[in-house]
Each structure stands twice: as structure tokens, then as C-alpha cells.
Amino acid sequence: MAFSIRLTESEKALADSYAKLHAMSLGEAFKKALFEKIEDEYDIAVADEAYSEYVESGRESRPIEALWKECDL
């Protein structure tokens, strides 16, 4: 699949600089940035869901020292 986007001259210059800095084509730079953004947002959504489940469970956290003692560390 291919697509095109419109950039201002300053946006294109910035994107070109980024691609050159990382020794990749402009297309590779955009693809990398897109998938990193998708992955970051997915990770945030998963973390939010896990935290909500933790809060709803009523469980409480405890100091790490308590775990160490329990594990005899």
C-alpha cells in the first residue's frame, strides 16, 4: 500500500534531517515513526486497563521490603 502526505517546507526539511541522521529513507522514517506511535499508544491502553483491574480488585500495594522478607532475600 502506498500513500502520500503534504508537508510544509519546514516539515519536509525536519523529516529529511531525521531520516538522514538515522541513515534511512524518508519512507522508512515515516513508517518507523508511525509504528512506534501505534505501539506507544497500545502500551498505554494496556497499562490503563491493567491499572483499572488492579484498582477494581481492591488489592493494595506493599513495600518491596515486605516481598524481600517473604522471599527470604
PyMOL Python script that loads the backbone (N, CA, C, O; Angstrom):
from pymol import cmd

cmd.read_pdbstr("""\
ATOM      1  N   MET A   1       0.847  -1.183   0.000  1.00  0.00           N
ATOM      2  CA  MET A   1       0.000   0.000   0.000  1.00  0.00           C
ATOM      3  C   MET A   1       0.888   1.240   0.000  1.00  0.00           C
ATOM      4  O   MET A   1       1.889   1.291   0.714  1.00  0.00           O
ATOM      5  N   ALA A   2       0.538   2.185  -0.760  1.00  0.00           N
ATOM      6  CA  ALA A   2       1.289   3.439  -0.824  1.00  0.00           C
ATOM      7  C   ALA A   2       0.337   4.596  -0.571  1.00  0.00           C
ATOM      8  O   ALA A   2      -0.851   4.520  -0.886  1.00  0.00           O
ATOM      9  N   PHE A   3       0.868   5.660  -0.004  1.00  0.00           N
ATOM     10  CA  PHE A   3       0.069   6.857   0.168  1.00  0.00           C
ATOM     11  C   PHE A   3       0.984   8.065   0.153  1.00  0.00           C
ATOM     12  O   PHE A   3       2.206   7.934   0.232  1.00  0.00           O
ATOM     13  N   SER A   4       0.389   9.232   0.052  1.00  0.00           N
ATOM     14  CA  SER A   4       1.193  10.453   0.035  1.00  0.00           C
ATOM     15  C   SER A   4       0.652  11.409   1.087  1.00  0.00           C
ATOM     16  O   SER A   4      -0.525  11.366   1.447  1.00  0.00           O
ATOM     17  N   ILE A   5       1.530  12.263   1.566  1.00  0.00           N
ATOM     18  CA  ILE A   5       1.132  13.293   2.522  1.00  0.00           C
ATOM     19  C   ILE A   5       1.725  14.619   2.069  1.00  0.00           C
ATOM     20  O   ILE A   5       2.733  14.656   1.363  1.00  0.00           O
ATOM     21  N   ARG A   6       1.095  15.687   2.480  1.00  0.00           N
ATOM     22  CA  ARG A   6       1.591  17.018   2.145  1.00  0.00           C
ATOM     23  C   ARG A   6       2.319  17.582   3.358  1.00  0.00           C
ATOM     24  O   ARG A   6       1.807  17.544   4.477  1.00  0.00           O
ATOM     25  N   LEU A   7       3.497  18.095   3.128  1.00  0.00           N
ATOM     26  CA  LEU A   7       4.297  18.702   4.184  1.00  0.00           C
ATOM     27  C   LEU A   7       4.678  20.115   3.787  1.00  0.00           C
ATOM     28  O   LEU A   7       4.852  20.425   2.608  1.00  0.00           O
ATOM     29  N   THR A   8       4.802  20.962   4.791  1.00  0.00           N
ATOM     30  CA  THR A   8       5.351  22.290   4.516  1.00  0.00           C
ATOM     31  C   THR A   8       6.844  22.105   4.252  1.00  0.00           C
ATOM     32  O   THR A   8       7.398  21.034   4.502  1.00  0.00           O
ATOM     33  N   GLU A   9       7.473  23.131   3.757  1.00  0.00           N
ATOM     34  CA  GLU A   9       8.915  23.050   3.507  1.00  0.00           C
ATOM     35  C   GLU A   9       9.683  22.777   4.798  1.00  0.00           C
ATOM     36  O   GLU A   9      10.635  21.996   4.802  1.00  0.00           O
ATOM     37  N   SER A  10       9.276  23.412   5.884  1.00  0.00           N
ATOM     38  CA  SER A  10       9.992  23.198   7.149  1.00  0.00           C
ATOM     39  C   SER A  10       9.750  21.786   7.688  1.00  0.00           C
ATOM     40  O   SER A  10      10.659  21.181   8.257  1.00  0.00           O
ATOM     41  N   GLU A  11       8.551  21.262   7.517  1.00  0.00           N
ATOM     42  CA  GLU A  11       8.270  19.887   7.939  1.00  0.00           C
ATOM     43  C   GLU A  11       9.093  18.892   7.130  1.00  0.00           C
ATOM     44  O   GLU A  11       9.639  17.931   7.673  1.00  0.00           O
ATOM     45  N   LYS A  12       9.174  19.134   5.836  1.00  0.00           N
ATOM     46  CA  LYS A  12       9.959  18.239   4.975  1.00  0.00           C
ATOM     47  C   LYS A  12      11.436  18.300   5.333  1.00  0.00           C
ATOM     48  O   LYS A  12      12.112  17.272   5.360  1.00  0.00           O
ATOM     49  N   ALA A  13      11.939  19.500   5.608  1.00  0.00           N
ATOM     50  CA  ALA A  13      13.349  19.649   5.982  1.00  0.00           C
ATOM     51  C   ALA A  13      13.628  18.900   7.282  1.00  0.00           C
ATOM     52  O   ALA A  13      14.658  18.239   7.410  1.00  0.00           O
ATOM     53  N   LEU A  14      12.721  19.002   8.238  1.00  0.00           N
ATOM     54  CA  LEU A  14      12.892  18.294   9.507  1.00  0.00           C
ATOM     55  C   LEU A  14      12.856  16.786   9.297  1.00  0.00           C
ATOM     56  O   LEU A  14      13.690  16.064   9.843  1.00  0.00           O
ATOM     57  N   ALA A  15      11.898  16.307   8.512  1.00  0.00           N
ATOM     58  CA  ALA A  15      11.787  14.874   8.233  1.00  0.00           C
ATOM     59  C   ALA A  15      13.020  14.368   7.481  1.00  0.00           C
ATOM     60  O   ALA A  15      13.541  13.296   7.789  1.00  0.00           O
ATOM     61  N   ASP A  16      13.474  15.127   6.515  1.00  0.00           N
ATOM     62  CA  ASP A  16      14.684  14.739   5.775  1.00  0.00           C
ATOM     63  C   ASP A  16      15.900  14.660   6.703  1.00  0.00           C
ATOM     64  O   ASP A  16      16.706  13.734   6.603  1.00  0.00           O
ATOM     65  N   SER A  17      16.024  15.628   7.596  1.00  0.00           N
ATOM     66  CA  SER A  17      17.140  15.632   8.545  1.00  0.00           C
ATOM     67  C   SER A  17      17.083  14.409   9.452  1.00  0.00           C
ATOM     68  O   SER A  17      18.106  13.773   9.709  1.00  0.00           O
ATOM     69  N   TYR A  18      15.891  14.081   9.934  1.00  0.00           N
ATOM     70  CA  TYR A  18      15.725  12.910  10.797  1.00  0.00           C
ATOM     71  C   TYR A  18      16.116  11.637  10.059  1.00  0.00           C
ATOM     72  O   TYR A  18      16.855  10.804  10.585  1.00  0.00           O
ATOM     73  N   ALA A  19      15.618  11.497   8.844  1.00  0.00           N
ATOM     74  CA  ALA A  19      15.922  10.300   8.052  1.00  0.00           C
ATOM     75  C   ALA A  19      17.421  10.188   7.797  1.00  0.00           C
ATOM     76  O   ALA A  19      17.999   9.108   7.923  1.00  0.00           O
ATOM     77  N   LYS A  20      18.040  11.294   7.443  1.00  0.00           N
ATOM     78  CA  LYS A  20      19.481  11.292   7.168  1.00  0.00           C
ATOM     79  C   LYS A  20      20.272  10.952   8.428  1.00  0.00           C
ATOM     80  O   LYS A  20      21.231  10.182   8.372  1.00  0.00           O
ATOM     81  N   LEU A  21      19.870  11.528   9.568  1.00  0.00           N
ATOM     82  CA  LEU A  21      20.543  11.275  10.837  1.00  0.00           C
ATOM     83  C   LEU A  21      20.538   9.794  11.185  1.00  0.00           C
ATOM     84  O   LEU A  21      21.504   9.279  11.748  1.00  0.00           O
ATOM     85  N   HIS A  22      19.448   9.111  10.850  1.00  0.00           N
ATOM     86  CA  HIS A  22      19.297   7.692  11.172  1.00  0.00           C
ATOM     87  C   HIS A  22      19.608   6.773   9.981  1.00  0.00           C
ATOM     88  O   HIS A  22      19.328   5.575  10.021  1.00  0.00           O
ATOM     89  N   ALA A  23      20.179   7.340   8.946  1.00  0.00           N
ATOM     90  CA  ALA A  23      20.604   6.589   7.760  1.00  0.00           C
ATOM     91  C   ALA A  23      19.484   5.724   7.194  1.00  0.00           C
ATOM     92  O   ALA A  23      19.654   4.524   6.979  1.00  0.00           O
ATOM     93  N   MET A  24      18.344   6.353   6.959  1.00  0.00           N
ATOM     94  CA  MET A  24      17.216   5.636   6.373  1.00  0.00           C
ATOM     95  C   MET A  24      16.500   6.539   5.379  1.00  0.00           C
ATOM     96  O   MET A  24      16.687   7.756   5.365  1.00  0.00           O
ATOM     97  N   SER A  25      15.691   5.921   4.564  1.00  0.00           N
ATOM     98  CA  SER A  25      14.931   6.705   3.597  1.00  0.00           C
ATOM     99  C   SER A  25      13.823   7.463   4.322  1.00  0.00           C
ATOM    100  O   SER A  25      13.480   7.153   5.462  1.00  0.00           O
ATOM    101  N   LEU A  26      13.283   8.441   3.650  1.00  0.00           N
ATOM    102  CA  LEU A  26      12.186   9.213   4.218  1.00  0.00           C
ATOM    103  C   LEU A  26      10.984   8.307   4.479  1.00  0.00           C
ATOM    104  O   LEU A  26      10.313   8.441   5.502  1.00  0.00           O
ATOM    105  N   GLY A  27      10.717   7.398   3.566  1.00  0.00           N
ATOM    106  CA  GLY A  27       9.612   6.461   3.740  1.00  0.00           C
ATOM    107  C   GLY A  27       9.807   5.570   4.954  1.00  0.00           C
ATOM    108  O   GLY A  27       8.870   5.333   5.717  1.00  0.00           O
ATOM    109  N   GLU A  28      11.032   5.077   5.133  1.00  0.00           N
ATOM    110  CA  GLU A  28      11.336   4.244   6.304  1.00  0.00           C
ATOM    111  C   GLU A  28      11.171   5.043   7.597  1.00  0.00           C
ATOM    112  O   GLU A  28      10.677   4.520   8.595  1.00  0.00           O
ATOM    113  N   ALA A  29      11.585   6.302   7.575  1.00  0.00           N
ATOM    114  CA  ALA A  29      11.475   7.148   8.761  1.00  0.00           C
ATOM    115  C   ALA A  29      10.016   7.351   9.151  1.00  0.00           C
ATOM    116  O   ALA A  29       9.667   7.264  10.328  1.00  0.00           O
ATOM    117  N   PHE A  30       9.164   7.622   8.166  1.00  0.00           N
ATOM    118  CA  PHE A  30       7.748   7.800   8.466  1.00  0.00           C
ATOM    119  C   PHE A  30       7.116   6.499   8.963  1.00  0.00           C
ATOM    120  O   PHE A  30       6.316   6.507   9.898  1.00  0.00           O
ATOM    121  N   LYS A  31       7.478   5.393   8.335  1.00  0.00           N
ATOM    122  CA  LYS A  31       6.931   4.093   8.747  1.00  0.00           C
ATOM    123  C   LYS A  31       7.355   3.779  10.182  1.00  0.00           C
ATOM    124  O   LYS A  31       6.540   3.340  10.994  1.00  0.00           O
ATOM    125  N   LYS A  32       8.622   4.002  10.487  1.00  0.00           N
ATOM    126  CA  LYS A  32       9.123   3.747  11.833  1.00  0.00           C
ATOM    127  C   LYS A  32       8.390   4.615  12.851  1.00  0.00           C
ATOM    128  O   LYS A  32       7.954   4.119  13.890  1.00  0.00           O
ATOM    129  N   ALA A  33       8.255   5.892  12.561  1.00  0.00           N
ATOM    130  CA  ALA A  33       7.591   6.815  13.474  1.00  0.00           C
ATOM    131  C   ALA A  33       6.127   6.427  13.683  1.00  0.00           C
ATOM    132  O   ALA A  33       5.623   6.479  14.805  1.00  0.00           O
ATOM    133  N   LEU A  34       5.456   6.044  12.618  1.00  0.00           N
ATOM    134  CA  LEU A  34       4.056   5.650  12.710  1.00  0.00           C
ATOM    135  C   LEU A  34       3.884   4.434  13.612  1.00  0.00           C
ATOM    136  O   LEU A  34       3.035   4.433  14.503  1.00  0.00           O
ATOM    137  N   PHE A  35       4.687   3.402  13.381  1.00  0.00           N
ATOM    138  CA  PHE A  35       4.522   2.185  14.167  1.00  0.00           C
ATOM    139  C   PHE A  35       5.000   2.348  15.606  1.00  0.00           C
ATOM    140  O   PHE A  35       4.477   1.683  16.500  1.00  0.00           O
ATOM    141  N   GLU A  36       5.971   3.208  15.850  1.00  0.00           N
ATOM    142  CA  GLU A  36       6.373   3.490  17.228  1.00  0.00           C
ATOM    143  C   GLU A  36       5.239   4.190  17.970  1.00  0.00           C
ATOM    144  O   GLU A  36       4.977   3.892  19.135  1.00  0.00           O
ATOM    145  N   LYS A  37       4.570   5.119  17.295  1.00  0.00           N
ATOM    146  CA  LYS A  37       3.440   5.827  17.904  1.00  0.00           C
ATOM    147  C   LYS A  37       2.303   4.856  18.207  1.00  0.00           C
ATOM    148  O   LYS A  37       1.714   4.908  19.287  1.00  0.00           O
ATOM    149  N   ILE A  38       1.994   3.974  17.265  1.00  0.00           N
ATOM    150  CA  ILE A  38       0.938   2.981  17.473  1.00  0.00           C
ATOM    151  C   ILE A  38       1.296   2.086  18.659  1.00  0.00           C
ATOM    152  O   ILE A  38       0.447   1.814  19.508  1.00  0.00           O
ATOM    153  N   GLU A  39       2.542   1.629  18.721  1.00  0.00           N
ATOM    154  CA  GLU A  39       2.980   0.762  19.813  1.00  0.00           C
ATOM    155  C   GLU A  39       2.901   1.482  21.156  1.00  0.00           C
ATOM    156  O   GLU A  39       2.462   0.897  22.145  1.00  0.00           O
ATOM    157  N   ASP A  40       3.321   2.738  21.200  1.00  0.00           N
ATOM    158  CA  ASP A  40       3.253   3.512  22.443  1.00  0.00           C
ATOM    159  C   ASP A  40       1.813   3.649  22.929  1.00  0.00           C
ATOM    160  O   ASP A  40       1.533   3.449  24.111  1.00  0.00           O
ATOM    161  N   GLU A  41       0.905   3.988  22.026  1.00  0.00           N
ATOM    162  CA  GLU A  41      -0.495   4.151  22.413  1.00  0.00           C
ATOM    163  C   GLU A  41      -1.112   2.826  22.848  1.00  0.00           C
ATOM    164  O   GLU A  41      -1.932   2.798  23.766  1.00  0.00           O
ATOM    165  N   TYR A  42      -0.726   1.730  22.198  1.00  0.00           N
ATOM    166  CA  TYR A  42      -1.211   0.403  22.595  1.00  0.00           C
ATOM    167  C   TYR A  42      -0.716   0.074  24.000  1.00  0.00           C
ATOM    168  O   TYR A  42      -1.487  -0.396  24.837  1.00  0.00           O
ATOM    169  N   ASP A  43       0.575   0.321  24.263  1.00  0.00           N
ATOM    170  CA  ASP A  43       1.139   0.055  25.584  1.00  0.00           C
ATOM    171  C   ASP A  43       0.415   0.862  26.662  1.00  0.00           C
ATOM    172  O   ASP A  43       0.146   0.343  27.745  1.00  0.00           O
ATOM    173  N   ILE A  44       0.102   2.110  26.379  1.00  0.00           N
ATOM    174  CA  ILE A  44      -0.614   2.959  27.340  1.00  0.00           C
ATOM    175  C   ILE A  44      -2.009   2.397  27.600  1.00  0.00           C
ATOM    176  O   ILE A  44      -2.455   2.355  28.747  1.00  0.00           O
ATOM    177  N   ALA A  45      -2.697   1.968  26.553  1.00  0.00           N
ATOM    178  CA  ALA A  45      -4.042   1.413  26.711  1.00  0.00           C
ATOM    179  C   ALA A  45      -4.012   0.135  27.548  1.00  0.00           C
ATOM    180  O   ALA A  45      -4.870  -0.058  28.409  1.00  0.00           O
ATOM    181  N   VAL A  46      -3.042  -0.730  27.306  1.00  0.00           N
ATOM    182  CA  VAL A  46      -2.915  -1.972  28.078  1.00  0.00           C
ATOM    183  C   VAL A  46      -2.606  -1.651  29.540  1.00  0.00           C
ATOM    184  O   VAL A  46      -3.179  -2.264  30.441  1.00  0.00           O
ATOM    185  N   ALA A  47      -1.713  -0.703  29.781  1.00  0.00           N
ATOM    186  CA  ALA A  47      -1.365  -0.316  31.149  1.00  0.00           C
ATOM    187  C   ALA A  47      -2.567   0.282  31.869  1.00  0.00           C
ATOM    188  O   ALA A  47      -2.805  -0.030  33.036  1.00  0.00           O
ATOM    189  N   ASP A  48      -3.329   1.137  31.189  1.00  0.00           N
ATOM    190  CA  ASP A  48      -4.526   1.722  31.791  1.00  0.00           C
ATOM    191  C   ASP A  48      -5.530   0.646  32.177  1.00  0.00           C
ATOM    192  O   ASP A  48      -6.127   0.697  33.253  1.00  0.00           O
ATOM    193  N   GLU A  49      -5.712  -0.328  31.294  1.00  0.00           N
ATOM    194  CA  GLU A  49      -6.652  -1.421  31.577  1.00  0.00           C
ATOM    195  C   GLU A  49      -6.176  -2.248  32.765  1.00  0.00           C
ATOM    196  O   GLU A  49      -6.974  -2.592  33.637  1.00  0.00           O
ATOM    197  N   ALA A  50      -4.894  -2.568  32.809  1.00  0.00           N
ATOM    198  CA  ALA A  50      -4.344  -3.351  33.922  1.00  0.00           C
ATOM    199  C   ALA A  50      -4.478  -2.584  35.240  1.00  0.00           C
ATOM    200  O   ALA A  50      -4.803  -3.173  36.271  1.00  0.00           O
ATOM    201  N   TYR A  51      -4.232  -1.283  35.207  1.00  0.00           N
ATOM    202  CA  TYR A  51      -4.357  -0.481  36.425  1.00  0.00           C
ATOM    203  C   TYR A  51      -5.806  -0.438  36.889  1.00  0.00           C
ATOM    204  O   TYR A  51      -6.080  -0.548  38.084  1.00  0.00           O
ATOM    205  N   SER A  52      -6.729  -0.279  35.957  1.00  0.00           N
ATOM    206  CA  SER A  52      -8.156  -0.276  36.320  1.00  0.00           C
ATOM    207  C   SER A  52      -8.553  -1.596  36.971  1.00  0.00           C
ATOM    208  O   SER A  52      -9.276  -1.605  37.967  1.00  0.00           O
ATOM    209  N   GLU A  53      -8.089  -2.699  36.419  1.00  0.00           N
ATOM    210  CA  GLU A  53      -8.375  -4.014  37.003  1.00  0.00           C
ATOM    211  C   GLU A  53      -7.782  -4.116  38.401  1.00  0.00           C
ATOM    212  O   GLU A  53      -8.415  -4.673  39.298  1.00  0.00           O
ATOM    213  N   TYR A  54      -6.587  -3.592  38.599  1.00  0.00           N
ATOM    214  CA  TYR A  54      -5.935  -3.613  39.906  1.00  0.00           C
ATOM    215  C   TYR A  54      -6.759  -2.812  40.911  1.00  0.00           C
ATOM    216  O   TYR A  54      -7.012  -3.282  42.020  1.00  0.00           O
ATOM    217  N   VAL A  55      -7.176  -1.610  40.531  1.00  0.00           N
ATOM    218  CA  VAL A  55      -7.953  -0.760  41.426  1.00  0.00           C
ATOM    219  C   VAL A  55      -9.279  -1.423  41.772  1.00  0.00           C
ATOM    220  O   VAL A  55      -9.680  -1.440  42.936  1.00  0.00           O
ATOM    221  N   GLU A  56      -9.961  -1.970  40.770  1.00  0.00           N
ATOM    222  CA  GLU A  56     -11.253  -2.613  40.991  1.00  0.00           C
ATOM    223  C   GLU A  56     -11.140  -3.870  41.857  1.00  0.00           C
ATOM    224  O   GLU A  56     -12.109  -4.251  42.514  1.00  0.00           O
ATOM    225  N   SER A  57      -9.982  -4.514  41.868  1.00  0.00           N
ATOM    226  CA  SER A  57      -9.806  -5.737  42.650  1.00  0.00           C
ATOM    227  C   SER A  57      -9.750  -5.448  44.149  1.00  0.00           C
ATOM    228  O   SER A  57      -9.959  -6.345  44.965  1.00  0.00           O
ATOM    229  N   GLY A  58      -9.468  -4.200  44.508  1.00  0.00           N
ATOM    230  CA  GLY A  58      -9.387  -3.838  45.915  1.00  0.00           C
ATOM    231  C   GLY A  58      -8.066  -4.199  46.566  1.00  0.00           C
ATOM    232  O   GLY A  58      -7.871  -3.951  47.756  1.00  0.00           O
ATOM    233  N   ARG A  59      -7.168  -4.776  45.808  1.00  0.00           N
ATOM    234  CA  ARG A  59      -5.863  -5.142  46.360  1.00  0.00           C
ATOM    235  C   ARG A  59      -5.054  -3.888  46.654  1.00  0.00           C
ATOM    236  O   ARG A  59      -5.260  -2.841  46.040  1.00  0.00           O
ATOM    237  N   GLU A  60      -4.146  -4.007  47.588  1.00  0.00           N
ATOM    238  CA  GLU A  60      -3.299  -2.875  47.935  1.00  0.00           C
ATOM    239  C   GLU A  60      -1.841  -3.250  47.733  1.00  0.00           C
ATOM    240  O   GLU A  60      -1.450  -4.409  47.874  1.00  0.00           O
ATOM    241  N   SER A  61      -1.059  -2.254  47.403  1.00  0.00           N
ATOM    242  CA  SER A  61       0.371  -2.494  47.228  1.00  0.00           C
ATOM    243  C   SER A  61       1.035  -2.557  48.601  1.00  0.00           C
ATOM    244  O   SER A  61       0.439  -2.211  49.621  1.00  0.00           O
ATOM    245  N   ARG A  62       2.268  -3.003  48.592  1.00  0.00           N
ATOM    246  CA  ARG A  62       3.035  -3.072  49.833  1.00  0.00           C
ATOM    247  C   ARG A  62       4.484  -2.753  49.511  1.00  0.00           C
ATOM    248  O   ARG A  62       4.904  -2.836  48.357  1.00  0.00           O
ATOM    249  N   PRO A  63       5.234  -2.394  50.514  1.00  0.00           N
ATOM    250  CA  PRO A  63       6.645  -2.050  50.263  1.00  0.00           C
ATOM    251  C   PRO A  63       7.417  -3.253  49.722  1.00  0.00           C
ATOM    252  O   PRO A  63       7.123  -4.398  50.065  1.00  0.00           O
ATOM    253  N   ILE A  64       8.397  -2.979  48.883  1.00  0.00           N
ATOM    254  CA  ILE A  64       9.212  -4.042  48.290  1.00  0.00           C
ATOM    255  C   ILE A  64       9.943  -4.831  49.369  1.00  0.00           C
ATOM    256  O   ILE A  64      10.203  -6.023  49.203  1.00  0.00           O
ATOM    257  N   GLU A  65      10.273  -4.170  50.468  1.00  0.00           N
ATOM    258  CA  GLU A  65      10.955  -4.854  51.568  1.00  0.00           C
ATOM    259  C   GLU A  65      10.118  -6.023  52.096  1.00  0.00           C
ATOM    260  O   GLU A  65      10.672  -7.045  52.502  1.00  0.00           O
ATOM    261  N   ALA A  66       8.790  -5.878  52.094  1.00  0.00           N
ATOM    262  CA  ALA A  66       7.918  -6.967  52.546  1.00  0.00           C
ATOM    263  C   ALA A  66       8.036  -8.179  51.622  1.00  0.00           C
ATOM    264  O   ALA A  66       8.032  -9.317  52.092  1.00  0.00           O
ATOM    265  N   LEU A  67       8.138  -7.947  50.332  1.00  0.00           N
ATOM    266  CA  LEU A  67       8.316  -9.049  49.382  1.00  0.00           C
ATOM    267  C   LEU A  67       9.670  -9.711  49.593  1.00  0.00           C
ATOM    268  O   LEU A  67       9.776 -10.937  49.579  1.00  0.00           O
ATOM    269  N   TRP A  68      10.695  -8.905  49.785  1.00  0.00           N
ATOM    270  CA  TRP A  68      12.029  -9.460  50.028  1.00  0.00           C
ATOM    271  C   TRP A  68      12.027 -10.362  51.254  1.00  0.00           C
ATOM    272  O   TRP A  68      12.598 -11.453  51.248  1.00  0.00           O
ATOM    273  N   LYS A  69      11.368  -9.878  52.308  1.00  0.00           N
ATOM    274  CA  LYS A  69      11.313 -10.672  53.537  1.00  0.00           C
ATOM    275  C   LYS A  69      10.556 -11.972  53.299  1.00  0.00           C
ATOM    276  O   LYS A  69      10.973 -13.036  53.755  1.00  0.00           O
ATOM    277  N   GLU A  70       9.440 -11.878  52.580  1.00  0.00           N
ATOM    278  CA  GLU A  70       8.642 -13.070  52.265  1.00  0.00           C
ATOM    279  C   GLU A  70       9.441 -14.075  51.458  1.00  0.00           C
ATOM    280  O   GLU A  70       9.292 -15.282  51.644  1.00  0.00           O
ATOM    281  N   CYS A  71      10.287 -13.587  50.564  1.00  0.00           N
ATOM    282  CA  CYS A  71      11.106 -14.457  49.710  1.00  0.00           C
ATOM    283  C   CYS A  71      12.437 -14.814  50.364  1.00  0.00           C
ATOM    284  O   CYS A  71      13.271 -15.495  49.767  1.00  0.00           O
ATOM    285  N   ASP A  72      12.625 -14.352  51.588  1.00  0.00           N
ATOM    286  CA  ASP A  72      13.842 -14.630  52.331  1.00  0.00           C
ATOM    287  C   ASP A  72      15.083 -14.081  51.635  1.00  0.00           C
ATOM    288  O   ASP A  72      16.118 -14.744  51.568  1.00  0.00           O
ATOM    289  N   LEU A  73      14.964 -12.882  51.129  1.00  0.00           N
ATOM    290  CA  LEU A  73      16.091 -12.229  50.429  1.00  0.00           C
ATOM    291  C   LEU A  73      16.753 -11.189  51.293  1.00  0.00           C
ATOM    292  O   LEU A  73      17.712 -10.548  50.863  1.00  0.00           O
TER     293      LEU A  73
END
""", "prot")
cmd.dss("prot")
cmd.show_as("cartoon", "prot")
cmd.util.cbc("prot")
cmd.orient("prot")
